[in-house]
């Protein structure tokens, strides 16, 4: 899968292991690196949905269009399809089987 980042500064942070550790601590940094590696290896976003430990799901409300991937509680890796018009199914949900490009938006506690 192709991965973009919300901006260059964020891309630089994600490519620097020491910076990740400084920002989120060693355990969270490891989990972030794992998720990015899994995303890179996935042919489509549907692969992430089939991994129970990832708990990939679409968000709603003011985060509609975003997808949450579990990290270390309570944090989530937030991503979105990187398309002008993301592929959708007839029921209105994203067509995860057709999504091959994502953008990493951030690491957040979406429940806090």
C-alpha positions as CSV (number, residue, x, y, z in Angstrom):
1,X,0.0,0.0,0.0
2,X,1.1,3.5,-0.7
3,X,1.4,5.8,2.4
4,X,1.4,9.6,2.5
5,X,1.6,11.8,5.5
6,X,-0.4,14.9,6.5
7,X,2.7,17.0,6.0
8,X,6.5,16.8,5.6
9,X,7.2,17.5,9.3
10,X,5.0,14.5,10.2
11,X,6.6,12.3,7.5
12,X,10.1,13.2,8.9
13,X,8.9,12.3,12.5
14,X,7.7,8.9,11.3
15,X,10.9,8.2,9.6
16,X,13.1,9.0,12.7
17,X,12.9,6.2,15.3
18,X,14.6,8.4,18.0
19,X,12.1,11.2,17.4
20,X,9.2,8.7,17.6
21,X,10.5,7.4,20.9
22,X,11.0,11.0,22.3
23,X,7.4,11.9,21.3
24,X,5.5,8.8,22.3
25,X,7.9,6.6,24.4
26,X,9.6,3.3,23.3
27,X,6.5,1.0,23.6
28,X,4.2,3.3,21.7
29,X,6.9,4.0,19.1
30,X,7.3,0.3,18.5
31,X,3.6,-0.1,18.0
32,X,3.5,2.8,15.6
33,X,6.3,1.3,13.5
34,X,4.5,-2.0,13.5
35,X,1.3,-0.5,12.1
36,X,3.2,1.4,9.4
37,X,5.0,-1.8,8.4
38,X,1.7,-3.7,8.3
39,X,0.2,-0.9,6.2
40,X,3.1,-1.0,3.8
41,X,2.9,-4.7,3.4
42,X,-0.9,-4.8,2.9
43,X,-2.1,-4.9,-0.7
44,X,-5.4,-3.2,0.3
45,X,-6.8,-1.7,3.4
46,X,-9.1,-4.7,3.7
47,X,-6.0,-6.7,5.0
48,X,-5.9,-4.4,8.1
49,X,-9.5,-5.1,8.8
50,X,-8.9,-8.8,9.0
51,X,-6.2,-8.5,11.7
52,X,-8.0,-8.6,15.1
53,X,-5.3,-6.9,17.1
54,X,-5.5,-3.9,14.8
55,X,-9.3,-3.3,15.3
56,X,-9.5,-1.2,12.2
57,X,-12.8,0.7,11.9
58,X,-14.3,3.7,10.3
59,X,-15.0,6.7,12.5
60,X,-18.2,8.8,12.5
61,X,-19.3,12.3,13.4
62,X,-16.7,15.0,13.0
63,X,-14.2,12.2,12.1
64,X,-16.3,10.7,9.3
65,X,-14.0,9.4,6.5
66,X,-11.2,8.6,9.0
67,X,-10.1,5.1,10.0
68,X,-8.8,4.2,13.5
69,X,-6.1,1.5,14.0
70,X,-5.3,0.4,17.6
71,X,-2.0,1.2,19.1
72,X,-1.3,1.1,22.9
73,X,-4.4,2.1,24.8
74,X,-5.8,4.7,24.6
75,X,-4.0,5.8,21.4
76,X,-5.0,5.2,17.8
77,X,-3.3,5.7,14.5
78,X,-5.6,7.8,12.4
79,X,-5.6,7.4,8.7
80,X,-7.8,8.2,5.7
81,X,-8.0,7.0,2.1
82,X,-5.7,9.2,0.0
83,X,-8.1,9.8,-2.9
84,X,-10.0,12.9,-4.0
85,X,-13.1,10.6,-4.2
86,X,-12.5,7.5,-2.1
87,X,-14.1,4.2,-3.3
88,X,-17.4,3.5,-1.5
89,X,-19.8,0.6,-1.5
90,X,-23.5,0.9,-2.3
91,X,-24.3,1.2,1.4
92,X,-22.2,4.3,1.7
93,X,-19.3,2.8,3.6
94,X,-15.7,2.8,2.3
95,X,-14.8,0.0,0.0
96,X,-11.8,-1.3,1.9
97,X,-11.0,-3.8,-0.8
98,X,-10.3,-1.0,-3.3
99,X,-8.2,1.3,-1.1
100,X,-4.5,1.1,-1.9
101,X,-3.4,4.6,-0.9
102,X,-3.8,6.1,2.6
103,X,-2.7,9.2,4.4
104,X,-1.5,9.0,8.0
105,X,-3.2,11.9,9.9
106,X,-1.9,11.4,13.4
107,X,-1.7,9.5,16.7
108,X,-4.5,10.4,19.1
109,X,-6.7,9.4,21.9
110,X,-10.1,9.5,20.0
111,X,-12.1,8.9,23.2
112,X,-10.5,11.6,25.4
